[in-house]
Amino acid sequence: MAYTITFKNSGKTAQWDGSHENLLELAEENGIEIDTECEAGVCGTCKVRLLSGDVEMEVDDGLEDEDREQNMILPCVAVPKSDIVLEV
């Protein structure tokens, strides 16, 4: 399934076609820098706010309860389940 991924702050959009493992890879391929360390969903370094849409994350150990309340996601382990807008 193809989805449109909008990176609001950078003004860029990209198409998700399932050829990337996660949203971090898609962002990097499109010249969008997101700080990262573990790339496994446990450190929380890459967290960004999901402004709209749905994603699935296999691991979200890097998020605190407050992060979840603020709709933060970990792009290193997130894949879209709809068109999404990220605050990055």
C-alpha positions in Angstrom: 0.0 0.0 0.0 1.3 3.4 -0.9 1.1 6.3 1.5 2.0 10.0 1.4 4.4 11.0 4.2 4.6 14.7 4.9 7.5 16.1 6.8 5.9 19.4 7.9 8.9 21.4 9.1 11.1 20.6 6.1 8.3 21.1 3.6 9.0 17.8 2.0 6.7 14.9 1.1 7.6 11.4 0.1 5.8 8.3 -1.0 5.9 5.2 1.2 5.8 2.1 -1.0 7.0 -0.5 1.5 10.6 -0.6 0.2 12.0 1.0 3.3 12.3 -0.8 6.7 11.0 2.3 8.6 10.3 6.0 8.5 13.8 7.0 9.5 15.2 5.4 6.3 12.6 7.2 4.2 13.4 10.5 5.9 17.2 10.1 5.4 16.8 9.1 1.8 14.9 12.4 1.3 17.5 14.6 3.0 15.7 14.9 6.3 18.0 14.6 9.2 16.7 13.0 12.4 19.0 12.4 15.3 19.4 8.7 16.1 21.5 6.4 18.1 20.3 2.8 18.7 17.9 2.6 15.7 16.1 -0.1 17.7 13.3 1.8 19.4 14.9 1.8 22.9 16.9 5.0 23.3 14.3 7.6 22.3 16.8 9.8 20.5 14.9 9.9 17.2 11.4 10.7 18.6 9.3 13.0 16.6 5.7 14.2 16.8 3.0 12.5 14.7 0.6 15.3 13.7 -1.8 13.1 11.8 -2.3 9.5 10.6 -1.4 6.1 12.0 1.8 4.2 12.4 2.8 0.8 13.8 5.8 0.3 16.0 7.1 -3.1 17.0 9.0 -1.5 20.0 8.3 1.8 21.8 10.5 1.4 24.8 12.2 4.7 24.0 9.0 6.6 24.7 7.9 7.8 28.1 4.2 8.1 29.0 4.4 11.8 28.5 5.8 11.2 25.0 2.9 9.0 24.1 0.4 11.6 25.4 2.1 14.1 23.1 1.7 11.7 20.1 5.5 11.1 19.7 6.7 8.2 17.7 10.1 6.5 17.0 10.7 6.7 13.3 13.5 4.2 13.5 10.9 1.4 14.2 7.7 3.0 12.8 5.9 2.1 9.6 2.9 4.0 8.3 -0.6 2.6 8.3 -2.1 5.6 6.5 -1.0 8.9 5.0 0.9 10.7 7.8 2.2 14.1 8.8 5.4 14.3 10.9 6.6 17.4 12.7 10.2 17.3 11.3 
